[in-house]
């Protein structure tokens, strides 16, 4: 459904192979495998920005083909992978939204924490869209893959801020205020390129990130 509901996943090339970030939709298995073959390197790890269905959809299919490739996700969103929608006592008690998988068989092999290194990537905790959302900063070129912490499709926006031409990321966001705090954290990383789950990659994104943060702050203050 690339026109109606475009979903991105990414390869990060390492010396030993490819890191796949996110697993798109169930029908994406063939496209992901074929893309890796075209590059000419094996998929050596799978990393998930968060556990919504449009980011883990092809996971079971990929694991059937690549059973020994480890799956990484944040310790917090591993619960969502298992269909657990409960909240911690210290978290805002707003309902978790979005398509949480109900029949996913795959479970993570490695639970990530903020600041951990995975190949050339640094895992960064950016809760808001989900309680355990993560972004991944490539230390070689300062590219940042940020999941749904921002959207670019329909106009750049912080998670939770509706863009009428593509409202789905906002409708699936757990907590707008925490998403805004995470957007500021991403801004402080000063990414040279921003890659998200929905929309084209954005080079030199700081000016547009600042605008999105200001828009989100203004909307939240208005209530």
C-alpha positions in Angstrom: 0.0 0.0 0.0 2.8 2.5 -0.8 0.4 5.3 -1.9 -2.1 4.9 0.9 0.1 3.9 3.8 3.8 4.1 3.0 6.1 2.4 5.5 9.8 2.5 5.6 12.4 0.1 6.9 16.2 0.6 6.5 19.4 -1.2 6.0 22.6 0.1 7.7 25.6 -1.4 6.0 28.4 -2.7 8.3 31.6 -4.6 7.5 30.1 -7.9 8.5 26.7 -7.4 6.8 23.5 -5.5 7.0 21.5 -4.3 10.0 17.8 -4.2 9.2 16.0 -1.5 11.1 12.3 -2.3 11.4 10.3 -4.9 9.5 7.5 -3.0 7.8 4.3 -4.9 6.9 3.7 -8.6 6.5 3.9 -8.6 2.7 7.4 -6.9 2.9 9.4 -10.1 3.5 10.2 -10.7 -0.2 11.2 -7.1 -0.8 13.5 -7.0 2.2 15.2 -10.2 1.3 15.6 -9.2 -2.4 17.0 -5.8 -1.4 19.7 -7.5 0.7 20.6 -9.8 -2.2 20.9 -6.8 -4.4 23.3 -5.1 -2.0 25.2 -8.4 -1.8 25.6 -8.7 2.0 23.8 -10.9 4.5 21.3 -9.5 7.1 23.2 -10.0 10.3 20.8 -8.3 12.8 17.3 -6.9 13.1 16.7 -3.8 15.2 13.2 -2.5 16.0 12.4 1.1 16.7 9.2 0.1 18.4 6.6 -2.7 18.5 3.7 -1.4 16.4 2.4 -3.7 13.7 3.7 -1.6 10.8 7.2 -1.9 12.1 7.2 -5.6 13.1 4.9 -6.9 10.4 7.4 -9.0 8.4 9.3 -10.2 11.4 7.9 -13.7 11.6 8.4 -14.2 7.9 12.0 -12.9 8.1 12.8 -15.2 11.1 11.5 -18.2 9.2 14.1 -17.5 6.5 16.8 -16.1 8.9 16.3 -18.1 12.1 19.7 -17.3 13.5 19.6 -13.5 13.0 19.1 -11.8 16.4 16.2 -9.4 17.0 16.8 -6.3 19.1 14.3 -4.0 20.7 14.1 -1.9 23.8 13.5 -3.6 27.1 10.2 -1.6 27.5 8.7 -2.3 24.1 9.5 -6.0 24.3 6.3 -6.1 26.4 4.3 -4.6 23.5 5.7 -7.3 21.2 4.0 -9.8 23.5 0.7 -7.9 23.4 1.1 -6.5 26.9 -0.5 -3.0 27.1 0.0 -2.5 30.8 1.8 0.7 32.0 4.4 1.1 34.7 3.4 3.0 37.8 5.8 5.8 37.0 4.5 6.3 33.5 1.6 8.6 32.5 -1.5 6.5 32.6 -2.6 7.4 29.0 -3.6 4.4 27.0 -1.1 2.8 24.6 -2.3 3.4 21.1 -1.6 2.1 17.6 -1.6 -1.4 16.2 0.1 -3.6 18.8 0.7 -7.1 17.4 -1.6 -9.8 18.7 -0.3 -12.9 16.9 3.4 -12.2 16.6 5.4 -15.3 17.4 8.9 -13.8 17.3 10.4 -12.6 20.6 13.5 -10.5 21.0 16.9 -12.0 21.5 18.6 -8.8 22.8 16.9 -6.1 25.0 18.4 -2.7 24.3 19.0 0.1 26.8 19.6 3.8 26.2 23.2 4.5 25.1 24.0 0.9 24.0 26.1 0.4 20.9 24.9 -1.9 18.2 27.5 -2.1 15.4 28.0 1.5 14.3 24.7 2.6 15.9 24.0 4.1 19.3 20.6 3.2 20.7 18.8 6.3 22.1 15.6 6.1 24.2 12.9 8.3 22.7 9.6 7.4 24.4 6.4 9.1 23.4 5.0 7.3 20.3 5.3 4.2 22.4 6.7 3.9 26.0 9.8 2.1 24.7 10.5 3.8 21.3 14.1 4.1 20.3 16.1 5.9 17.7 19.5 4.9 16.3 22.4 7.3 15.5 25.0 6.2 13.0 28.3 7.3 14.5 30.0 7.4 11.1 27.9 10.0 9.4 25.4 11.2 12.0 22.4 9.8 10.3 19.5 9.2 12.6 16.8 6.6 12.1 14.0 7.7 14.4 11.0 5.4 13.9 7.8 7.3 14.5 9.3 9.9 16.8 8.8 12.2 13.9 6.8 11.9 10.7 7.7 13.5 7.3 4.9 12.1 5.2 2.1 14.7 5.1 4.5 17.4 6.6 7.1 17.1 9.3 5.6 16.7 12.8 6.5 15.5 16.2 4.8 12.2 17.1 1.2 13.0 18.3 0.8 16.1 16.2 -1.8 15.5 13.5 -1.1 16.2 9.8 -4.4 15.8 8.0 -2.9 14.4 4.8 -1.3 11.5 6.9 -2.8 11.4 10.5 -1.9 7.8 11.3 1.3 8.3 13.3 -0.4 10.9 15.5 -3.4 8.7 16.1 -1.0 5.9 17.2 1.0 8.0 19.7 0.8 7.2 23.4 1.9 10.5 25.0 2.3 13.8 23.3 4.2 15.6 26.0 6.8 12.8 26.3 7.0 12.7 22.5 7.9 16.4 22.5 10.6 15.8 25.2 12.1 13.1 23.0 12.0 15.3 19.9 14.1 17.8 21.8 16.5 15.0 22.7 16.7 14.0 19.0 17.4 17.7 18.1 20.3 17.8 20.6 21.9 14.8 18.7 22.2 17.2 15.7 21.5 14.6 13.0 22.8 15.2 9.5 20.0 13.1 8.1 16.7 12.2 9.6 15.1 8.9 8.5 11.6 8.0 9.9 8.9 5.4 9.5 6.7 7.4 7.2 8.1 9.8 4.6 11.3 10.5 2.7 14.7 10.8 4.3 15.5 14.4 5.1 19.0 15.8 4.8 20.1 18.7 7.0 16.9 18.5 9.0 17.6 20.8 11.9 15.7 23.8 10.7 12.6 21.7 10.1 13.0 19.7 13.3 13.0 23.1 15.2 9.8 24.1 13.4 8.1 20.8 14.2 9.1 21.1 17.9 7.8 24.7 18.1 4.5 23.7 16.4 4.1 20.8 18.9 4.9 23.0 21.9 2.3 25.6 20.7 -0.3 22.9 20.1 0.2 21.3 23.5 0.0 24.7 25.3 -3.3 25.4 23.5 -4.6 22.0 24.8 
